[in-house]
Amino acid sequence: MGLDQRDKIDFLSIEKDGEAIVLTLVAYPLVGDELGHLHMLEVKIKRYLDFVGSGEAHEVARRLSAKLATAAKVRIDIVSPAGLSTQHGAAFLRHWKGVAGEEGVELSVRSVRTQDFPAD
């Protein structure tokens, strides 16, 4: 799980009402400088969008829950100790929210405390 596992979907869950598939992306560990970290995050976001675009997210979700709505929306929740609150992070987030939105995917970021992540 995390940025160092580029080809993995960290978590897939389904909202209780079955109206949304939630893909959680763990933006940890923090990698190098800010731009290097954002690059690794970009690679992983692209993987998540490919997972959705291929139909695989809906296939996996259907196997997990009979409650899944036929037209379930997809949301990617980025969980990050950094929060993407810098100038570069904010621009990055605006860009990728737009890209995801064009594909019918909502993108959000949730900042968490570093101590909530496992030690290396």
C-alpha positions in Angstrom: 0.0 0.0 0.0 1.2 3.5 -0.7 3.1 5.4 -3.3 5.9 2.9 -3.4 3.4 0.3 -4.8 2.5 2.1 -8.0 0.4 -0.7 -9.5 -1.7 -1.4 -6.5 -5.1 -0.1 -5.6 -4.7 0.6 -1.8 -8.4 0.2 -0.8 -11.7 -0.2 -2.5 -14.9 0.2 -0.6 -18.6 0.8 -1.3 -20.7 3.4 0.3 -23.5 1.9 2.4 -26.2 3.0 0.0 -24.4 1.4 -2.9 -24.3 4.7 -4.8 -20.5 5.1 -4.9 -17.3 3.1 -5.2 -14.6 4.7 -3.1 -11.0 4.1 -4.1 -8.6 5.2 -1.3 -5.1 6.2 -2.4 -2.6 6.4 0.4 -0.1 9.2 -0.4 2.6 7.8 1.9 5.5 7.5 2.4 6.5 11.0 1.7 9.0 10.7 -1.2 12.0 13.1 -1.6 11.2 16.7 -2.3 7.7 18.0 -3.0 7.9 17.7 -6.8 9.2 14.2 -6.6 6.4 13.3 -4.3 3.8 14.9 -6.6 5.3 13.0 -9.5 4.8 9.6 -7.7 1.3 10.7 -6.7 0.6 11.5 -10.4 1.7 8.0 -11.5 -0.6 6.4 -8.9 -3.6 8.6 -9.8 -3.2 7.6 -13.4 -3.2 3.9 -12.3 -6.5 4.5 -10.4 -8.1 6.3 -13.4 -7.0 3.4 -15.6 -8.6 1.0 -13.1 -11.9 2.9 -13.4 -11.7 3.5 -17.1 -11.2 -0.2 -17.9 -14.3 -1.1 -15.9 -12.3 -3.1 -13.4 -13.4 -1.0 -10.5 -17.1 -1.7 -11.1 -16.3 -5.4 -11.7 -14.5 -5.8 -8.4 -17.1 -3.8 -6.6 -20.0 -5.9 -8.0 -18.3 -9.0 -6.7 -18.0 -7.5 -3.3 -21.6 -6.1 -2.9 -25.0 -7.0 -4.3 -26.1 -3.5 -3.2 -23.9 -1.8 -5.8 -26.1 0.5 -7.9 -25.8 -0.1 -11.7 -24.7 3.5 -12.2 -22.5 3.8 -9.1 -20.2 6.8 -9.1 -16.5 6.5 -8.4 -14.6 8.7 -6.0 -10.9 8.6 -5.4 -10.0 9.7 -1.9 -6.3 10.7 -1.5 -5.2 10.3 2.1 -2.1 12.3 2.7 -0.1 13.4 5.7 1.1 16.4 3.6 -2.4 17.5 2.7 -1.3 19.0 -0.7 -1.6 22.5 0.8 1.4 24.1 -0.8 1.2 26.2 -3.9 2.5 23.3 -6.1 0.1 20.8 -4.3 -2.9 23.1 -4.8 -2.2 23.5 -8.5 -1.6 19.7 -8.8 -4.9 19.0 -7.1 -6.8 21.4 -9.3 -5.3 19.8 -12.5 -6.1 16.2 -11.4 -9.6 17.1 -10.2 -10.3 18.4 -13.7 -8.8 15.3 -15.4 -10.7 13.0 -13.1 -13.9 15.0 -13.5 -13.7 14.6 -17.3 -13.7 10.8 -16.7 -16.7 11.0 -14.4 -14.6 10.5 -11.3 -14.6 12.7 -8.2 -11.2 13.3 -6.6 -10.8 14.5 -3.0 -7.9 14.8 -0.5 -8.0 14.2 3.2 -5.2 15.3 5.3 -4.2 13.0 8.3 -1.6 13.2 11.0 1.7 11.6 10.2 1.5 9.5 13.4 -1.6 7.8 12.0 0.7 6.1 9.4 2.8 3.1 10.3 6.5 3.7 11.1 9.0 2.8 8.3 
